[in-house]
Amino acid sequence: MENRAYKELNDLVKEPIPNSTISLEGGSVSHWMITIQGPAESPYAGGIFKLEAKLANNYPFKAPEIHFITPIFHPNVSQQGEICKQMLGLDHWAPYNNMRGLIEKIQSMLIFPNPDDGSNPEAQHLYKQDIEQFNHRAKAEIQKFAK
């Protein structure tokens, strides 16, 4: 696990993902702290979101555990910060997947939520029924939690 995780981390340092940063918690390559800026073309614009990823000893054969630390009002993220595994492809994880792809999927998810595969019923309902109210609520939570 360590060699693969270090290689991925080094690749991300050499060629960073735009609008994101990565650090190691306690210097452990199995415990990543990720910061993502809300995409400009989304209701999350202006927000700074912190996520935590834990890589198992048998990574990349087992998917990492990843969740939002910063509260976010999103159809595919539970109120506890758990991200819909299907949305990220974690339910079909394979060793060819990597952290870069996972982080990029999360960024994409902020622009293109899937309201049909929700983890937050309230956000899911608002997104489907009243997108303006959804956007207002998402922006209000950014002001409260993600600045």
TORPA-4810 file (N, C-alpha, C, O; in nm, 3 decimals):
<nodes>
NODE_1_0.082_-0.119_0.000_0.000_0.000_0.000_0.086_0.125_0.000_0.059_0.219_-0.075_M
NODE_2_0.189_0.128_0.082_0.266_0.251_0.098_0.331_0.296_-0.033_0.325_0.414_-0.066_E
NODE_3_0.392_0.203_-0.108_0.456_0.243_-0.233_0.357_0.305_-0.329_0.384_0.410_-0.388_N
NODE_4_0.242_0.242_-0.346_0.140_0.294_-0.437_0.088_0.429_-0.388_0.075_0.523_-0.467_R
NODE_5_0.060_0.440_-0.260_0.007_0.565_-0.205_0.110_0.677_-0.218_0.074_0.789_-0.255_A
NODE_6_0.237_0.649_-0.189_0.342_0.751_-0.205_0.356_0.793_-0.351_0.375_0.911_-0.381_Y
NODE_7_0.347_0.697_-0.441_0.358_0.731_-0.584_0.242_0.822_-0.625_0.264_0.921_-0.695_K
NODE_8_0.122_0.789_-0.583_0.007_0.874_-0.616_0.022_1.013_-0.556_-0.006_1.113_-0.622_E
NODE_9_0.067_1.019_-0.432_0.086_1.147_-0.366_0.192_1.230_-0.440_0.172_1.348_-0.465_L
NODE_10_0.303_1.168_-0.474_0.408_1.238_-0.549_0.357_1.289_-0.683_0.390_1.400_-0.724_N
NODE_11_0.278_1.207_-0.752_0.221_1.249_-0.879_0.130_1.371_-0.860_0.129_1.462_-0.943_D
NODE_12_0.054_1.372_-0.749_-0.035_1.485_-0.722_0.041_1.611_-0.681_-0.006_1.722_-0.704_L
NODE_13_0.159_1.593_-0.621_0.242_1.708_-0.588_0.303_1.766_-0.716_0.306_1.888_-0.734_V
NODE_14_0.351_1.678_-0.803_0.411_1.723_-0.930_0.308_1.784_-1.023_0.336_1.884_-1.090_K
NODE_15_0.190_1.725_-1.028_0.083_1.769_-1.117_-0.046_1.780_-1.036_-0.130_1.690_-1.041_E
NODE_16_-0.062_1.890_-0.960_-0.178_1.903_-0.871_-0.311_1.910_-0.947_-0.317_1.953_-1.062_P
NODE_17_-0.414_1.868_-0.880_-0.550_1.884_-0.932_-0.589_2.029_-0.906_-0.578_2.075_-0.792_I
NODE_18_-0.634_2.101_-1.007_-0.673_2.241_-0.985_-0.777_2.255_-0.874_-0.867_2.172_-0.860_P
NODE_19_-0.762_2.361_-0.797_-0.856_2.396_-0.690_-0.866_2.292_-0.579_-0.971_2.274_-0.517_N
NODE_20_-0.755_2.223_-0.554_-0.752_2.127_-0.444_-0.612_2.121_-0.384_-0.513_2.151_-0.450_S
NODE_21_-0.606_2.081_-0.259_-0.478_2.058_-0.192_-0.488_1.926_-0.116_-0.597_1.880_-0.081_T
NODE_22_-0.372_1.868_-0.092_-0.366_1.741_-0.021_-0.255_1.749_0.082_-0.146_1.800_0.053_I
NODE_23_-0.282_1.700_0.201_-0.178_1.688_0.303_-0.198_1.554_0.374_-0.304_1.492_0.363_S
NODE_24_-0.097_1.512_0.445_-0.105_1.387_0.520_-0.129_1.419_0.667_-0.062_1.504_0.724_L
NODE_25_-0.222_1.352_0.725_-0.252_1.369_0.867_-0.149_1.291_0.947_-0.135_1.170_0.932_E
NODE_26_-0.076_1.360_1.032_0.025_1.295_1.114_0.138_1.233_1.034_0.208_1.145_1.083_G
NODE_27_0.155_1.278_0.910_0.261_1.225_0.826_0.234_1.085_0.772_0.322_1.024_0.711_G
NODE_28_0.114_1.034_0.795_0.080_0.897_0.752_0.027_0.897_0.610_-0.069_0.966_0.579_S
NODE_29_0.090_0.819_0.524_0.047_0.812_0.384_-0.090_0.743_0.371_-0.150_0.746_0.263_V
NODE_30_-0.139_0.682_0.476_-0.270_0.618_0.471_-0.383_0.710_0.520_-0.499_0.670_0.523_S
NODE_31_-0.348_0.835_0.558_-0.449_0.927_0.612_-0.433_1.063_0.543_-0.347_1.143_0.580_H
NODE_32_-0.516_1.088_0.443_-0.507_1.209_0.362_-0.611_1.311_0.405_-0.726_1.276_0.435_W
NODE_33_-0.571_1.436_0.407_-0.663_1.547_0.427_-0.667_1.622_0.294_-0.564_1.662_0.241_M
NODE_34_-0.785_1.641_0.243_-0.805_1.700_0.110_-0.889_1.825_0.125_-0.989_1.826_0.198_I
NODE_35_-0.851_1.930_0.057_-0.929_2.053_0.054_-0.968_2.079_-0.091_-0.884_2.076_-0.182_T
NODE_36_-1.096_2.105_-0.111_-1.148_2.134_-0.245_-1.220_2.268_-0.242_-1.302_2.293_-0.154_I
NODE_37_-1.188_2.352_-0.338_-1.262_2.478_-0.354_-1.388_2.448_-0.434_-1.386_2.372_-0.531_Q
NODE_38_-1.498_2.509_-0.391_-1.623_2.491_-0.464_-1.609_2.543_-0.606_-1.562_2.656_-0.626_G
NODE_39_-1.648_2.464_-0.705_-1.636_2.507_-0.845_-1.718_2.633_-0.873_-1.829_2.649_-0.822_P
NODE_40_-1.663_2.722_-0.954_-1.727_2.849_-0.986_-1.863_2.829_-1.050_-1.954_2.910_-1.029_A
NODE_41_-1.880_2.725_-1.127_-2.004_2.702_-1.200_-2.105_2.619_-1.119_-2.187_2.547_-1.176_E
NODE_42_-2.097_2.628_-0.987_-2.185_2.550_-0.901_-2.236_2.638_-0.786_-2.183_2.746_-0.763_S
NODE_43_-2.338_2.591_-0.715_-2.383_2.666_-0.598_-2.280_2.663_-0.484_-2.298_2.731_-0.382_P
NODE_44_-2.174_2.586_-0.500_-2.071_2.573_-0.397_-1.954_2.669_-0.419_-1.855_2.665_-0.346_Y
NODE_45_-1.967_2.757_-0.519_-1.862_2.855_-0.550_-1.832_2.938_-0.425_-1.923_2.982_-0.355_A
NODE_46_-1.704_2.959_-0.400_-1.662_3.037_-0.284_-1.643_2.955_-0.158_-1.589_3.005_-0.060_G
NODE_47_-1.687_2.830_-0.159_-1.672_2.744_-0.042_-1.539_2.671_-0.043_-1.483_2.640_-0.149_G
NODE_48_-1.489_2.643_0.075_-1.368_2.562_0.093_-1.411_2.440_0.173_-1.456_2.452_0.287_I
NODE_49_-1.396_2.323_0.113_-1.446_2.200_0.173_-1.330_2.108_0.209_-1.244_2.079_0.127_F
NODE_50_-1.331_2.063_0.333_-1.230_1.969_0.381_-1.288_1.829_0.380_-1.402_1.806_0.421_K
NODE_51_-1.206_1.735_0.332_-1.243_1.595_0.331_-1.131_1.513_0.395_-1.016_1.556_0.399_L
NODE_52_-1.167_1.397_0.443_-1.069_1.304_0.501_-1.078_1.173_0.425_-1.187_1.122_0.400_E
NODE_53_-0.963_1.119_0.388_-0.957_0.989_0.321_-0.863_0.898_0.399_-0.754_0.938_0.438_A
NODE_54_-0.909_0.777_0.420_-0.826_0.676_0.485_-0.807_0.561_0.389_-0.903_0.503_0.339_K
NODE_55_-0.680_0.528_0.364_-0.645_0.420_0.273_-0.617_0.295_0.356_-0.539_0.298_0.451_L
NODE_56_-0.680_0.186_0.318_-0.663_0.059_0.390_-0.525_0.002_0.363_-0.457_0.041_0.268_A
NODE_57_-0.483_-0.091_0.447_-0.354_-0.157_0.428_-0.344_-0.227_0.293_-0.235_-0.240_0.238_N
NODE_58_-0.458_-0.271_0.239_-0.455_-0.340_0.111_-0.497_-0.247_-0.005_-0.540_-0.295_-0.110_N
NODE_59_-0.486_-0.115_0.014_-0.506_-0.021_-0.096_-0.399_-0.048_-0.202_-0.284_-0.066_-0.163_Y
NODE_60_-0.427_-0.052_-0.326_-0.547_-0.010_-0.399_-0.648_-0.120_-0.425_-0.741_-0.102_-0.504_P
NODE_61_-0.632_-0.234_-0.360_-0.727_-0.343_-0.382_-0.858_-0.320_-0.308_-0.960_-0.380_-0.342_F
NODE_62_-0.854_-0.233_-0.209_-0.975_-0.194_-0.136_-0.990_-0.043_-0.151_-0.892_0.032_-0.143_K
NODE_63_-1.113_0.002_-0.174_-1.141_0.145_-0.192_-1.109_0.222_-0.064_-1.128_0.170_0.046_A
NODE_64_-1.061_0.346_-0.078_-1.040_0.428_0.041_-1.174_0.469_0.102_-1.276_0.473_0.034_P
NODE_65_-1.172_0.498_0.230_-1.289_0.556_0.296_-1.271_0.706_0.289_-1.167_0.758_0.330_E
NODE_66_-1.371_0.777_0.238_-1.359_0.921_0.222_-1.491_0.988_0.261_-1.599_0.939_0.229_I
NODE_67_-1.479_1.100_0.331_-1.600_1.174_0.370_-1.568_1.322_0.386_-1.453_1.361_0.404_H
NODE_68_-1.673_1.404_0.378_-1.660_1.547_0.400_-1.650_1.573_0.550_-1.727_1.517_0.629_F
NODE_69_-1.558_1.656_0.588_-1.551_1.707_0.725_-1.634_1.835_0.733_-1.709_1.855_0.828_I
NODE_70_-1.619_1.920_0.633_-1.697_2.043_0.624_-1.842_2.007_0.590_-1.865_1.935_0.493_T
NODE_71_-1.938_2.056_0.668_-2.078_2.030_0.631_-2.109_2.087_0.493_-2.064_2.195_0.457_P
NODE_72_-2.189_2.011_0.416_-2.227_2.052_0.281_-2.369_2.004_0.256_-2.405_1.891_0.290_I
NODE_73_-2.450_2.090_0.197_-2.587_2.056_0.160_-2.585_2.008_0.016_-2.579_2.088_-0.078_F
NODE_74_-2.590_1.876_-0.002_-2.573_1.816_-0.134_-2.654_1.687_-0.140_-2.656_1.611_-0.043_H
NODE_75_-2.721_1.660_-0.252_-2.803_1.539_-0.261_-2.726_1.409_-0.241_-2.784_1.310_-0.196_P
NODE_76_-2.597_1.408_-0.272_-2.520_1.284_-0.266_-2.427_1.275_-0.146_-2.340_1.188_-0.140_N
NODE_77_-2.448_1.366_-0.049_-2.366_1.366_0.073_-2.460_1.371_0.193_-2.544_1.460_0.204_V
NODE_78_-2.446_1.273_0.282_-2.532_1.268_0.400_-2.497_1.382_0.496_-2.394_1.447_0.481_S
NODE_79_-2.583_1.405_0.592_-2.557_1.509_0.691_-2.434_1.476_0.776_-2.379_1.565_0.841_Q
NODE_80_-2.391_1.351_0.776_-2.270_1.312_0.848_-2.146_1.322_0.759_-2.036_1.292_0.804_Q
NODE_81_-2.163_1.364_0.634_-2.050_1.382_0.544_-2.018_1.261_0.457_-1.925_1.264_0.377_G
NODE_82_-2.095_1.154_0.473_-2.071_1.034_0.393_-2.114_1.059_0.249_-2.223_1.109_0.224_E
NODE_83_-2.028_1.023_0.155_-2.054_1.043_0.013_-2.111_0.914_-0.044_-2.066_0.804_-0.011_I
NODE_84_-2.211_0.928_-0.129_-2.273_0.812_-0.194_-2.165_0.731_-0.266_-2.101_0.780_-0.359_C
NODE_85_-2.146_0.607_-0.224_-2.041_0.522_-0.281_-2.063_0.497_-0.430_-1.967_0.494_-0.507_K
NODE_86_-2.188_0.481_-0.470_-2.216_0.456_-0.611_-2.179_0.578_-0.696_-2.129_0.562_-0.808_Q
NODE_87_-2.202_0.696_-0.645_-2.171_0.819_-0.719_-2.021_0.828_-0.749_-1.981_0.877_-0.855_M
NODE_88_-1.939_0.780_-0.656_-1.794_0.785_-0.673_-1.737_0.659_-0.737_-1.618_0.654_-0.768_L
NODE_89_-1.820_0.560_-0.757_-1.771_0.435_-0.813_-1.703_0.347_-0.709_-1.634_0.252_-0.745_G
NODE_90_-1.721_0.377_-0.581_-1.654_0.299_-0.477_-1.716_0.160_-0.463_-1.653_0.069_-0.408_L
NODE_91_-1.838_0.144_-0.511_-1.901_0.013_-0.504_-1.844_-0.084_-0.608_-1.868_-0.204_-0.601_D
NODE_92_-1.769_-0.030_-0.705_-1.704_-0.113_-0.808_-1.555_-0.078_-0.817_-1.498_-0.075_-0.926_H
NODE_93_-1.495_-0.052_-0.705_-1.354_-0.012_-0.701_-1.266_-0.125_-0.753_-1.291_-0.242_-0.727_W
NODE_94_-1.163_-0.087_-0.827_-1.065_-0.183_-0.877_-0.926_-0.121_-0.862_-0.915_0.001_-0.852_A
NODE_95_-0.820_-0.201_-0.859_-0.686_-0.149_-0.837_-0.640_-0.043_-0.938_-0.549_0.034_-0.907_P
NODE_96_-0.700_-0.038_-1.055_-0.659_0.065_-1.151_-0.715_0.203_-1.114_-0.670_0.304_-1.169_Y
NODE_97_-0.813_0.210_-1.023_-0.862_0.338_-0.974_-0.756_0.403_-0.887_-0.667_0.335_-0.835_N
NODE_98_-0.766_0.535_-0.871_-0.668_0.604_-0.788_-0.728_0.726_-0.720_-0.842_0.763_-0.747_N
NODE_99_-0.651_0.786_-0.633_-0.699_0.902_-0.557_-0.723_1.022_-0.647_-0.818_1.098_-0.624_M
NODE_100_-0.642_1.042_-0.749_-0.665_1.154_-0.842_-0.805_1.143_-0.902_-0.882_1.240_-0.901_R
NODE_101_-0.838_1.027_-0.953_-0.969_1.008_-1.013_-1.082_1.027_-0.913_-1.187_1.082_-0.947_G
NODE_102_-1.060_0.984_-0.790_-1.161_0.998_-0.686_-1.185_1.145_-0.653_-1.299_1.189_-0.642_L
NODE_103_-1.078_1.221_-0.637_-1.091_1.364_-0.607_-1.158_1.437_-0.724_-1.242_1.524_-0.703_I
NODE_104_-1.121_1.402_-0.845_-1.183_1.464_-0.963_-1.332_1.431_-0.971_-1.411_1.515_-1.014_E
NODE_105_-1.371_1.310_-0.931_-1.513_1.275_-0.928_-1.588_1.358_-0.826_-1.702_1.400_-0.850_K
NODE_106_-1.526_1.383_-0.712_-1.591_1.466_-0.610_-1.609_1.608_-0.662_-1.715_1.668_-0.643_I
NODE_107_-1.507_1.662_-0.728_-1.520_1.795_-0.786_-1.635_1.797_-0.889_-1.714_1.891_-0.891_Q
NODE_108_-1.643_1.696_-0.972_-1.748_1.688_-1.072_-1.886_1.676_-1.006_-1.983_1.734_-1.053_S
NODE_109_-1.893_1.600_-0.898_-2.017_1.582_-0.825_-2.071_1.714_-0.771_-2.192_1.732_-0.758_M
NODE_110_-1.980_1.807_-0.739_-2.025_1.938_-0.690_-2.092_2.018_-0.801_-2.177_2.103_-0.774_L
NODE_111_-2.054_1.992_-0.924_-2.115_2.061_-1.038_-2.239_1.987_-1.087_-2.339_2.049_-1.122_I
NODE_112_-2.232_1.855_-1.089_-2.339_1.772_-1.144_-2.388_1.669_-1.041_-2.353_1.552_-1.051_F
NODE_113_-2.467_1.711_-0.944_-2.521_1.614_-0.848_-2.614_1.514_-0.919_-2.667_1.542_-1.027_P
NODE_114_-2.632_1.399_-0.857_-2.726_1.301_-0.909_-2.842_1.292_-0.809_-2.832_1.221_-0.709_N
NODE_115_-2.952_1.363_-0.836_-3.063_1.364_-0.740_-3.139_1.231_-0.735_-3.224_1.213_-0.647_P
NODE_116_-3.110_1.140_-0.824_-3.178_1.011_-0.823_-3.106_0.907_-0.737_-3.157_0.797_-0.716_D
NODE_117_-2.988_0.942_-0.688_-2.909_0.850_-0.606_-2.861_0.927_-0.484_-2.742_0.951_-0.466_D
NODE_118_-2.955_0.964_-0.400_-2.924_1.055_-0.292_-2.884_0.991_-0.161_-2.919_0.877_-0.131_G
NODE_119_-2.810_1.069_-0.084_-2.773_1.032_0.052_-2.832_1.131_0.152_-2.829_1.109_0.273_S
NODE_120_-2.887_1.241_0.100_-2.949_1.345_0.182_-3.089_1.370_0.126_-3.104_1.446_0.030_N
NODE_121_-3.192_1.307_0.184_-3.327_1.317_0.128_-3.378_1.462_0.114_-3.446_1.494_0.017_P
NODE_122_-3.346_1.546_0.210_-3.392_1.685_0.202_-3.328_1.758_0.084_-3.398_1.825_0.007_E
NODE_123_-3.198_1.745_0.068_-3.128_1.808_-0.044_-3.175_1.748_-0.176_-3.192_1.819_-0.275_A
NODE_124_-3.195_1.619_-0.177_-3.241_1.548_-0.296_-3.378_1.602_-0.339_-3.399_1.632_-0.456_Q
NODE_125_-3.470_1.615_-0.245_-3.605_1.664_-0.274_-3.600_1.809_-0.324_-3.663_1.841_-0.425_H
NODE_126_-3.527_1.895_-0.254_-3.519_2.035_-0.297_-3.456_2.048_-0.435_-3.504_2.127_-0.517_L
NODE_127_-3.352_1.972_-0.461_-3.285_1.978_-0.592_-3.383_1.943_-0.703_-3.382_2.006_-0.809_Y
NODE_128_-3.468_1.844_-0.680_-3.564_1.801_-0.781_-3.683_1.896_-0.793_-3.732_1.921_-0.903_K
NODE_129_-3.729_1.951_-0.680_-3.854_2.026_-0.679_-3.837_2.178_-0.691_-3.924_2.245_-0.746_Q
NODE_130_-3.726_2.232_-0.639_-3.710_2.378_-0.637_-3.560_2.411_-0.638_-3.501_2.436_-0.533_D
NODE_131_-3.502_2.412_-0.757_-3.357_2.431_-0.770_-3.311_2.566_-0.714_-3.201_2.575_-0.660_I
NODE_132_-3.392_2.668_-0.725_-3.355_2.799_-0.670_-3.344_2.792_-0.518_-3.250_2.847_-0.460_E
NODE_133_-3.438_2.727_-0.455_-3.434_2.711_-0.308_-3.315_2.623_-0.269_-3.249_2.649_-0.168_Q
NODE_134_-3.290_2.520_-0.347_-3.174_2.434_-0.321_-3.045_2.517_-0.325_-2.964_2.510_-0.233_F
NODE_135_-3.027_2.595_-0.433_-2.907_2.678_-0.447_-2.894_2.776_-0.332_-2.785_2.798_-0.281_N
NODE_136_-3.005_2.836_-0.292_-3.004_2.930_-0.178_-2.957_2.860_-0.051_-2.875_2.913_0.023_H
NODE_137_-3.009_2.741_-0.026_-2.973_2.667_0.095_-2.825_2.625_0.091_-2.755_2.636_0.191_R
NODE_138_-2.779_2.577_-0.025_-2.639_2.537_-0.039_-2.547_2.656_-0.013_-2.447_2.643_0.057_A
NODE_139_-2.580_2.772_-0.068_-2.499_2.892_-0.049_-2.502_2.939_0.096_-2.401_2.985_0.148_K
NODE_140_-2.618_2.928_0.161_-2.629_2.966_0.302_-2.539_2.879_0.389_-2.477_2.928_0.484_A
NODE_141_-2.532_2.750_0.358_-2.446_2.661_0.436_-2.298_2.690_0.412_-2.216_2.672_0.502_E
NODE_142_-2.265_2.735_0.291_-2.126_2.774_0.264_-2.089_2.891_0.355_-1.982_2.892_0.416_I
NODE_143_-2.178_2.990_0.362_-2.151_3.107_0.447_-2.133_3.066_0.593_-2.052_3.124_0.665_Q
NODE_144_-2.208_2.968_0.635_-2.205_2.924_0.775_-2.085_2.835_0.806_-2.025_2.848_0.912_K
NODE_145_-2.049_2.743_0.714_-1.952_2.639_0.745_-1.825_2.637_0.659_-1.722_2.586_0.704_F
NODE_146_-1.829_2.691_0.537_-1.722_2.662_0.442_-1.645_2.786_0.396_-1.591_2.788_0.285_A
NODE_147_-1.639_2.887_0.478_-1.563_3.008_0.440_-1.428_3.010_0.509_-1.350_3.103_0.489_K
</nodes>
